[in-house]
Amino acid sequence: MLIGYASKKLQKICTEDKAARKTLAENSAKRIFRALEDLAAFNHLAEIPHRAPPLDFHPLREDRSGEFAIKIHKLDRICFCPAGEFSTDENGMVDLTTVTEIEITFVGNYHDYG
């Protein structure tokens, strides 16, 4: 899967050890790169096991509706939305089998921003 970033700051956190350690808790900084490697290895979002460890892939609601998240460590998540071309059904729900590109929108504990 292709991974893009909503900002240069997010890209640095997700690709540079120093930026990850400065921004995230120690365990999350250690695990973010593995989580992103795992995510990139899938061909499309439908291949990611739903609510299964270690990624705990799940859709988000309310102010983050339309986004998805995977777990880094404890409450820290990588949040992302579909990018590029993808299909939706008649109810506007994303067809996960057509999502082959994502954009990282947030990294950290979104539970704090509630």
Secondary structure as the mmCIF struct_conf table of DSSP 4:
data_model
#
loop_
_struct_conf.conf_type_id
_struct_conf.id
_struct_conf.beg_label_comp_id
_struct_conf.beg_label_asym_id
_struct_conf.beg_label_seq_id
_struct_conf.end_label_comp_id
_struct_conf.end_label_asym_id
_struct_conf.end_label_seq_id
STRN STRN1 LEU A 2 TYR A 5
BEND BEND1 ALA A 6 SER A 7
HELX_RH_AL_P HELX_RH_AL_P1 LYS A 8 THR A 15
HELX_RH_AL_P HELX_RH_AL_P2 ASP A 17 THR A 23
BEND BEND2 LEU A 24 LEU A 24
HELX_RH_AL_P HELX_RH_AL_P3 GLU A 26 ALA A 41
BEND BEND3 PHE A 42 HIS A 44
HELX_RH_3T_P HELX_RH_3T_P1 LEU A 45 GLU A 47
BEND BEND4 ILE A 48 ILE A 48
HELX_LH_PP_P HELX_LH_PP_P1 PRO A 49 PRO A 49
STRN STRN2 HIS A 50 HIS A 50
TURN_TY1_P TURN_TY1_P1 ARG A 51 ARG A 51
TURN_TY1_P TURN_TY1_P2 PRO A 53 LEU A 55
STRN STRN3 PHE A 57 PHE A 57
STRN STRN4 HIS A 58 PRO A 59
HELX_RH_3T_P HELX_RH_3T_P2 GLU A 62 ARG A 64
TURN_TY1_P TURN_TY1_P3 SER A 65 GLY A 66
STRN STRN5 PHE A 68 HIS A 73
TURN_TY1_P TURN_TY1_P4 LYS A 74 LEU A 75
STRN STRN6 ASP A 76 ALA A 83
BEND BEND5 GLY A 84 GLU A 85
STRN STRN7 THR A 88 THR A 88
TURN_TY1_P TURN_TY1_P5 GLU A 90 ASN A 91
BEND BEND6 GLY A 92 GLY A 92
STRN STRN8 VAL A 94 VAL A 94
HELX_RH_3T_P HELX_RH_3T_P3 LEU A 96 THR A 98
STRN STRN9 GLU A 101 GLY A 108
HELX_RH_3T_P HELX_RH_3T_P4 TYR A 110 TYR A 113
#
